[in-house]
């Protein structure tokens, strides 16, 4: 059903949304979407950093220390 929308249909939907909500409301909504995307990217980066840190901690040098022979 949604495969037949095409460009004219999308433009009509965009105009109707603009008329219903107004430019200011849509602008603030897009700002919130941008903040959400930024927060998501930051979370993914932080999660990857935590995984890398955990992997580095597990891969540390565990060779036994040599005792001084006196």
C-alpha positions, 0 to 999 in steps of 0.5 A: 500500500505504501509503495505507491505514494511517490513524490507527489504524495510525499509533498502533499503529506509534507504540506498538510503536516506543515499546515497542521503543526506550523513551522515553529512546532516542526522546527522544534521537533526536528531540533529534538530529533537531532539531539536524540541522534546526537545522544544515541551516537554518544551512547554508542561511542561510550559503549564501544569505549567501555568494551575496548577498555574491558578488552584491554584490561583482560589482555594485560600482561600476566607474565610472572615476575622473576624473583631476584636470585641473590 
